[in-house]
Amino acid sequence: MAQQITEARSYRCSYHPKDLNGHPVAADSGVLPTIQLKASNAEQAQRAAYAVTGCVVAGVERLEGGAA
């Protein structure tokens, strides 16, 4: 089985934060916090953001120019 190597790209993922008890917290300003990371595609970026934050990921945006 041959594996294809893909270039890592920069992504910004917004997520729904939790309080200390693990309950969802409403964003006071209406803007969700974000995390920037590198991944081979948007699905992998979403999975990585969940693994890092432990929070539900609301959206994934690919950044052009390698901002992360």
C-alpha positions as CSV (number, residue, x, y, z in Angstrom):
1,M,0.0,0.0,0.0
2,A,1.5,3.3,-1.1
3,Q,1.0,6.4,1.1
4,Q,0.9,9.8,-0.4
5,I,2.8,12.6,1.4
6,T,0.9,15.9,1.5
7,E,2.3,19.3,2.5
8,A,1.1,20.6,5.9
9,R,-1.0,23.8,5.6
10,S,-1.9,26.4,8.1
11,Y,-5.5,26.4,9.6
12,R,-7.4,28.5,12.1
13,C,-10.1,26.6,14.0
14,S,-12.7,28.3,16.2
15,Y,-14.2,26.4,19.1
16,H,-16.8,26.6,21.8
17,P,-15.1,27.0,25.1
18,K,-16.0,25.1,28.3
19,D,-16.0,26.1,31.9
20,L,-14.1,24.2,34.7
21,N,-17.0,21.8,35.0
22,G,-17.0,21.0,31.3
23,H,-20.1,22.9,30.5
24,P,-20.3,25.1,27.3
25,V,-19.7,28.8,27.9
26,A,-21.3,31.5,25.9
27,A,-18.8,33.9,24.4
28,D,-19.4,37.3,26.0
29,S,-18.3,39.3,22.9
30,G,-19.9,36.9,20.5
31,V,-16.5,36.0,19.1
32,L,-15.3,32.4,19.5
33,P,-11.7,31.7,20.5
34,T,-9.4,30.3,17.9
35,I,-6.4,28.1,17.6
36,Q,-3.9,28.0,14.7
37,L,-2.2,24.8,13.7
38,K,-0.7,23.0,10.7
39,A,-2.3,19.9,9.1
40,S,-2.6,18.2,5.8
41,N,-6.3,19.0,5.3
42,A,-9.3,20.6,7.1
43,E,-10.5,17.3,8.6
44,Q,-7.1,16.6,10.2
45,A,-7.0,20.2,11.5
46,Q,-10.4,19.8,13.1
47,R,-9.4,16.6,14.8
48,A,-6.1,18.2,16.0
49,A,-8.0,21.2,17.3
50,Y,-10.3,19.0,19.3
51,A,-7.4,16.9,20.6
52,V,-5.6,20.1,21.8
53,T,-8.6,22.0,23.3
54,G,-11.1,19.2,24.2
55,C,-13.8,21.5,22.9
56,V,-16.3,21.2,20.0
57,V,-14.8,22.8,16.9
58,A,-17.2,25.3,15.3
59,G,-15.3,26.0,12.1
60,V,-12.0,25.4,10.2
61,E,-10.5,28.1,7.9
62,R,-7.4,27.5,5.8
63,L,-4.9,30.3,6.0
64,E,-3.0,31.3,2.9
65,G,0.7,32.2,3.3
66,G,1.5,30.0,6.3
67,A,0.4,32.2,9.2
68,A,0.6,29.4,11.9
